[in-house]
Amino acid sequence: YRREESDFQTDQLILDGLTFGSNNSGPTFPVSGEQEVIEGYFETKLPLIRDARFAKYLEVTGSARFSAYDGIGRTTTWSAGGRYQPIESLTFRGTFAKAVRVPNIAELFSPQQPAAIGADDDPCNPEEITLGSEFRMANCLMFVAPGFDSTDFNTAFVPGLSGGNPDLAPEEATTFTVGFVLQPEYIPGLTVIADFYSIDIEGAIDSLAAIDIAEACVDLPSIDNQFCAQIDRDPVNGNITGFTSGEINLAVIETQGVDWSVTYSFALNDLFGGSSDLGDFRLNSTGTYFVQFNEFQDPTDETVFENLLGEFAIPEVISNFSADWSRGPLSLGWRGRYESSQLLPGVSNEAVGNNALAFDPFETGSAFVHDFTIDYQITDGIQVYGGVNNAFDRDPFLATLSRPAGPRGRFFFVGAQANF
């Protein structure tokens, strides 16, 4: 049994409209809510075969969770899977699952707070109207006259609201994974893991910015959709005058890809021989290769989707690398983070496909960020360490402050740790 409560109290100055945000977008009103749930689950693992001629090991697994929410109703989550080991060094595994995620307390009851959309971000502007879907131009003309330009009416920003949504429904996912674990006897210390995954999420809960909602409104086949209802326009000139953004249920998110992990640990003496201790080495690579990432935004029409693969934060390849050498109390390490090229923030595959010349540049280029560390164990309880992060001073991608590195660039650090 669980009970969660949310209670947001607003300062009186905000309620009176005496702050900058409340003066422009209106006050943030108090909001509260609660959610109760009773649930139970079971899990099982059934070994079926061990040390047989055709199977070193075979097992099946299963689990289920039953929940009853006071405001949403009953939900059921279940999974079934198995593991098959034909020989000692090779294991195949797979899982099929139906999962349900109920919106959390913040997604439901976060207060509607002031937000803004740029006055020149209207998708019906002359420079934007040809960059969306095949439906954008015709749909825009349902709101605005030909030649419309929002900057003729507004400057700077248009105020709106963004926050939680108490009408959210649960999201439901169908997931399938299959893969293997390889530990070859002829290469001691090597472990190779690869898993293919396919995930479809219906009613996915996502937080959309105002510009995303404005674009979705006119990019779908009809303006009779949930997004247009969140955009307010002037009935005379069609200019955006307000909006409500935040948490929303999308139709479907489809994603497929391959996760991998390769680890190799060995003693340098095993490679080079010799009587003196050369230390131990450990190499690792872990990453994801995205095959597909589609977002269906309109729950009423699952034939129209947006391909997000290759857009900002969804590159085809993301991988982490590491190499560590240790000998006695001394350890040296390297860490690398790789991201393949992706579109810059605010640029979509659809927009580039319609008019790539409108963006210069429109891609980030691939990036590799390197960190180096050194560690020395003086005694069992005293350790000193140091290193340099972003050793080659990689800049953030244009228009970002976090990927693939932060804005402070290369930085050094030293420290000590003592245990008593």
HELIX and SHEET records of a PDB file:
HELIX    1   1 GLN A   12  LEU A   15  1                                   4    
HELIX    2   2 PHE A   20  SER A   25  1                                   6    
HELIX    3   3 ILE A  105  PHE A  109  1                                   5    
HELIX    4   4 ARG A  136  CYS A  140  1                                   5    
HELIX    5   5 SER A  150  ASP A  152  5                                   3    
HELIX    6   6 ALA A  210  ASP A  219  1                                  10    
HELIX    7   7 CYS A  228  GLN A  230  5                                   3    
HELIX    8   8 LEU A  268  PHE A  272  1                                   5    
HELIX    9   9 ASN A  349  ASN A  354  1                                   6    
HELIX   10  10 ALA A  356  ALA A  358  5                                   3    
SHEET    1   A10 ARG A   2  PHE A   8  0                                        
SHEET    2   A10 VAL A  31  ARG A  50 -1                                        
SHEET    3   A10 TYR A  57  TYR A  69 -1                                        
SHEET    4   A10 GLY A  73  ILE A  87 -1                                        
SHEET    5   A10 LEU A  90  ARG A 101 -1                                        
SHEET    6   A10 GLU A 171  LEU A 182 -1                                        
SHEET    7   A10 LEU A 190  GLU A 202 -1                                        
SHEET    8   A10 VAL A 252  ALA A 267 -1                                        
SHEET    9   A10 ASP A 280  PHE A 296 -1                                        
SHEET   10   A10 GLU A 306  ASN A 307 -1                                        
SHEET    1   B14 ARG A   2  PHE A   8  0                                        
SHEET    2   B14 VAL A  31  ARG A  50 -1                                        
SHEET    3   B14 TYR A  57  TYR A  69 -1                                        
SHEET    4   B14 GLY A  73  ILE A  87 -1                                        
SHEET    5   B14 LEU A  90  ARG A 101 -1                                        
SHEET    6   B14 GLU A 171  LEU A 182 -1                                        
SHEET    7   B14 LEU A 190  GLU A 202 -1                                        
SHEET    8   B14 VAL A 252  ALA A 267 -1                                        
SHEET    9   B14 ASP A 280  PHE A 296 -1                                        
SHEET   10   B14 VAL A 317  ARG A 327 -1                                        
SHEET   11   B14 LEU A 330  GLU A 339 -1                                        
SHEET   12   B14 ALA A 367  GLN A 377 -1                                        
SHEET   13   B14 ILE A 382  ASN A 389 -1                                        
SHEET   14   B14 PHE A 411  ALA A 418 -1                                        
SHEET    1   C 4 GLN A 113  GLY A 118  0                                        
SHEET    2   C 4 PHE A 157  GLY A 163 -1                                        
SHEET    3   C 4 ILE A 240  ASN A 249  1                                        
SHEET    4   C 4 ILE A 205  LEU A 208 -1                                        
SHEET    1   D 4 GLN A 113  GLY A 118  0                                        
SHEET    2   D 4 PHE A 157  GLY A 163 -1                                        
SHEET    3   D 4 ILE A 240  ASN A 249  1                                        
SHEET    4   D 4 ILE A 231  ARG A 233 -1                                        
END                                                                             
